């Protein structure tokens, strides 16, 4: 049976991965909202299942919901970095999972 300390450590180590996955899901929502809303005309130029890579291209969107989601992702990224720093976890690329 695991000790409380081992359980705590396992959950703490899992947190950065879960936060990173959450941000990735929010970024997908940002992309879909932007491409079906403010960038709907641009979206119509692409074929279905066509792959397009976007970075922070939607940060200047005027859609309140997109801007709100960006502020949430920024907050999560900031707190995730703080969590990793405080617990000496290294960079996200150094995580064992």
C-alpha positions in Angstrom: 0.0 0.0 0.0 1.3 3.4 -0.9 2.0 6.0 1.7 0.2 9.4 1.7 3.5 11.0 0.7 3.9 8.7 -2.3 0.3 9.4 -3.4 0.9 13.1 -3.0 4.0 13.0 -5.1 2.3 11.0 -7.8 -0.5 13.5 -8.1 1.9 16.4 -8.0 3.9 15.0 -10.8 0.8 14.3 -12.9 -0.5 17.9 -12.5 1.8 19.5 -15.2 0.8 17.0 -17.8 -2.9 17.5 -17.1 -2.5 21.2 -17.2 -0.6 21.0 -20.5 -3.4 18.8 -22.0 -6.0 21.3 -20.7 -4.2 24.1 -22.5 -4.0 22.1 -25.7 -7.8 21.5 -25.6 -8.5 25.1 -24.9 -6.2 26.1 -27.9 -8.3 23.7 -30.1 -11.4 25.4 -28.9 -9.9 28.9 -29.6 -9.0 27.7 -33.1 -12.5 26.4 -33.8 -14.2 29.5 -32.4 -12.0 31.8 -34.4 -12.3 29.8 -37.7 -16.0 29.6 -37.4 -16.5 33.1 -36.2 -14.2 36.0 -37.0 -12.1 34.1 -39.5 -15.1 32.3 -41.1 -14.2 33.7 -44.5 -10.7 32.3 -44.2 -12.0 29.0 -43.0 -14.1 28.6 -46.2 -10.8 28.7 -48.3 -9.6 25.4 -46.8 -10.7 21.9 -47.8 -12.1 19.6 -45.2 -9.4 17.6 -43.3 -6.7 20.0 -44.6 -4.0 20.6 -42.1 -3.1 24.2 -41.2 -0.7 25.2 -38.5 -1.4 28.3 -36.4 0.6 29.8 -33.6 -0.7 32.8 -31.7 -2.6 34.0 -34.8 -5.8 34.5 -32.9 -4.5 36.7 -30.1 -5.7 39.8 -31.8 -9.2 38.5 -32.4 -11.9 40.8 -31.2 -14.2 37.9 -30.1 -14.7 38.2 -26.3 -14.9 34.5 -25.8 -11.6 33.8 -27.7 -9.9 36.6 -25.7 -11.3 35.1 -22.5 -10.0 31.6 -23.3 -6.6 33.1 -24.1 -6.5 34.7 -20.7 -7.4 31.3 -19.1 -4.6 29.5 -21.0 -2.1 32.2 -20.1 -3.1 31.9 -16.4 -2.8 28.1 -16.5 0.6 28.2 -18.3 1.8 30.7 -15.7 0.7 28.7 -12.7 1.9 25.5 -14.3 5.4 27.1 -14.6 5.2 28.3 -11.1 4.2 24.8 -9.8 7.0 23.2 -11.6 9.5 25.8 -10.4 8.5 25.6 -6.8 8.7 21.8 -6.8 12.0 21.7 -8.9 10.4 19.7 -11.6 12.5 21.2 -14.5 11.0 22.0 -17.9 7.9 20.4 -19.3 10.1 18.6 -21.8 12.0 17.0 -18.9 8.9 15.3 -17.4 9.0 11.6 -17.4 5.5 11.3 -19.0 
